[in-house]
Amino acid sequence: MNRCALTFTVRPGTESDVARILSWYPRPATGGPPGRIPLVRRVSVLLAGNRVVRVMEVNGDPTEVLVELGRRPRIRALEAALDPYLEQPRDLSHPDGVRDFLERARLDRVHDRATPAQLLPTGGRKSAQRVVLSCPVRPGCGLDAARLLARIRDLTPETPTTLARTTIFARGDVVVWVVDVAGEPEEGLDGLAAVAVGSGCAREVSRYVDAAHDITGRAGFRRFLTTRTMRMLTDRRAEVPSPMPA
């Protein structure tokens, strides 16, 4: 499954209305005949300030999958309800308009690492809980910050962990960090903070992010992770169909 992310902003002051609309996001449908792998396995929709982030796990080319999903009545109705609140208008009434929007909203995947099952708690990947962070960066520093954050996960590749999968997306000065934790989310973020500070990465990251406090110590970096956690509006998974009998 390909993991992808989209982001867009809504008009300041409309966040509560937008949250209400996006909370209706439907469970991903299978997208094909019985026994077929779903087009979309999981959809998470989040909000921080007036920025919306949508994280999806799709089967196939993300753009083509999203164009196909845009033809479905429930999705079209939700997106139409959202349109009046967007800061930048869009036209989803035809495939070219959908592709134009997706190109503007798409975040580039900078880092993606899934932990081998033997390093996770038993059954951890299936029960993983998702935390998504929106990292404030200084102008022009988005990619540098994203690459430094990715190093935190790469420092302990063979160590047992509760971090089932981490993905970092970036585009311009927008950096989004998706953390799937096989256990309590607080435990996973504690582990990230410990490695970040112990390795010296936290000090390097502090040069690129616009934090409101010192993040070079463990407590400060942990506080940074907490304050940058996005509000989860919906997190839905498809029911994986059973294979068709031979």
GIWOJO-V725468 format. One record per backbone hydrogen bond with DSSP energy under -0.5 kcal/mol. NH is the residue of the N-H (numbers start at 1). CO is the residue of the C=O. E is the energy in kcal/mol with one decimal. If there is no record, write none. Layout:
nh->NH co->CO e->E
nh->NH co->CO e->E
This chain:
nh->2 co->58 e->-2.7
nh->4 co->2 e->-0.5
nh->4 co->56 e->-2.9
nh->6 co->54 e->-2.3
nh->7 co->105 e->-2.0
nh->8 co->52 e->-1.7
nh->10 co->50 e->-2.5
nh->11 co->85 e->-3.1
nh->14 co->11 e->-2.1
nh->18 co->14 e->-2.4
nh->19 co->15 e->-2.7
nh->20 co->16 e->-1.8
nh->21 co->17 e->-2.1
nh->22 co->18 e->-2.8
nh->23 co->19 e->-1.5
nh->24 co->21 e->-1.6
nh->25 co->22 e->-1.6
nh->36 co->33 e->-2.0
nh->39 co->30 e->-0.9
nh->40 co->29 e->-0.7
nh->41 co->57 e->-3.3
nh->42 co->57 e->-1.0
nh->43 co->236 e->-2.9
nh->44 co->55 e->-2.8
nh->45 co->234 e->-2.8
nh->46 co->53 e->-3.0
nh->47 co->231 e->-2.0
nh->48 co->51 e->-2.2
nh->51 co->48 e->-2.2
nh->52 co->8 e->-3.1
nh->52 co->50 e->-0.5
nh->53 co->46 e->-2.1
nh->54 co->6 e->-2.6
nh->55 co->44 e->-2.8
nh->56 co->4 e->-2.8
nh->57 co->42 e->-2.2
nh->58 co->2 e->-3.0
nh->58 co->56 e->-0.6
nh->59 co->39 e->-3.1
nh->60 co->58 e->-0.8
nh->65 co->61 e->-2.6
nh->66 co->62 e->-2.5
nh->67 co->63 e->-2.2
nh->68 co->64 e->-2.1
nh->69 co->65 e->-2.5
nh->70 co->66 e->-1.9
nh->71 co->68 e->-1.4
nh->72 co->69 e->-1.9
nh->76 co->72 e->-2.8
nh->77 co->73 e->-2.4
nh->78 co->74 e->-1.9
nh->79 co->75 e->-2.7
nh->80 co->76 e->-2.3
nh->81 co->77 e->-1.9
nh->82 co->78 e->-1.4
nh->83 co->79 e->-1.5
nh->84 co->80 e->-0.5
nh->85 co->82 e->-2.1
nh->86 co->83 e->-1.5
nh->87 co->9 e->-2.1
nh->88 co->9 e->-0.5
nh->89 co->87 e->-0.5
nh->97 co->94 e->-0.6
nh->98 co->94 e->-1.9
nh->99 co->95 e->-2.5
nh->100 co->96 e->-2.3
nh->101 co->97 e->-2.1
nh->102 co->98 e->-2.6
nh->103 co->99 e->-2.2
nh->104 co->100 e->-1.8
nh->105 co->101 e->-2.6
nh->106 co->102 e->-1.8
nh->107 co->5 e->-2.4
nh->108 co->170 e->-1.7
nh->110 co->108 e->-0.7
nh->110 co->168 e->-2.9
nh->111 co->168 e->-1.6
nh->113 co->166 e->-2.8
nh->115 co->164 e->-2.7
nh->119 co->116 e->-2.0
nh->120 co->117 e->-1.6
nh->124 co->121 e->-2.5
nh->127 co->123 e->-1.1
nh->128 co->125 e->-0.9
nh->129 co->181 e->-3.0
nh->131 co->179 e->-2.9
nh->133 co->177 e->-2.8
nh->134 co->228 e->-2.5
nh->135 co->133 e->-0.6
nh->135 co->175 e->-2.5
nh->136 co->134 e->-0.6
nh->137 co->173 e->-0.6
nh->138 co->208 e->-3.1
nh->141 co->138 e->-2.3
nh->145 co->141 e->-2.6
nh->146 co->142 e->-2.4
nh->147 co->143 e->-2.4
nh->148 co->144 e->-1.9
nh->149 co->145 e->-2.5
nh->150 co->146 e->-2.0
nh->151 co->147 e->-1.2
nh->152 co->148 e->-0.7
nh->152 co->149 e->-0.9
nh->153 co->149 e->-0.6
nh->153 co->150 e->-0.8
nh->154 co->150 e->-1.1
nh->155 co->151 e->-0.8
nh->155 co->152 e->-0.5
nh->156 co->153 e->-0.6
nh->157 co->154 e->-0.5
nh->159 co->156 e->-1.2
nh->161 co->119 e->-2.4
nh->164 co->162 e->-1.1
nh->164 co->180 e->-1.9
nh->165 co->180 e->-1.3
nh->166 co->113 e->-2.3
nh->167 co->178 e->-2.4
nh->168 co->111 e->-2.3
nh->169 co->176 e->-3.1
nh->170 co->108 e->-2.6
nh->171 co->174 e->-2.1
nh->174 co->171 e->-2.2
nh->175 co->135 e->-0.6
nh->175 co->173 e->-0.6
nh->176 co->169 e->-2.7
nh->177 co->133 e->-2.7
nh->178 co->167 e->-3.5
nh->178 co->176 e->-0.5
nh->179 co->131 e->-3.3
nh->179 co->177 e->-0.5
nh->180 co->165 e->-3.0
nh->181 co->129 e->-3.5
nh->181 co->179 e->-0.6
nh->182 co->162 e->-4.2
nh->183 co->181 e->-1.7
nh->187 co->184 e->-0.9
nh->188 co->184 e->-1.5
nh->189 co->185 e->-2.4
nh->190 co->186 e->-2.1
nh->191 co->187 e->-1.9
nh->192 co->188 e->-2.0
nh->193 co->189 e->-2.3
nh->194 co->190 e->-2.2
nh->195 co->191 e->-2.2
nh->196 co->192 e->-2.6
nh->197 co->193 e->-2.2
nh->198 co->194 e->-2.5
nh->199 co->195 e->-2.1
nh->200 co->196 e->-0.5
nh->200 co->197 e->-0.8
nh->201 co->196 e->-0.6
nh->202 co->196 e->-2.6
nh->204 co->200 e->-1.4
nh->205 co->201 e->-3.2
nh->206 co->202 e->-1.9
nh->207 co->204 e->-1.4
nh->208 co->205 e->-2.2
nh->209 co->205 e->-1.7
nh->210 co->136 e->-2.3
nh->211 co->209 e->-1.1
nh->221 co->217 e->-2.7
nh->222 co->218 e->-2.5
nh->223 co->219 e->-2.2
nh->224 co->220 e->-2.0
nh->225 co->221 e->-2.1
nh->226 co->222 e->-1.9
nh->227 co->223 e->-2.8
nh->228 co->224 e->-1.5
nh->229 co->226 e->-1.3
nh->230 co->132 e->-3.4
nh->231 co->47 e->-2.6
nh->232 co->230 e->-0.5
nh->233 co->45 e->-2.8
nh->233 co->231 e->-0.7
nh->234 co->45 e->-1.5
nh->236 co->43 e->-2.9
nh->238 co->41 e->-2.9
nh->240 co->238 e->-0.8
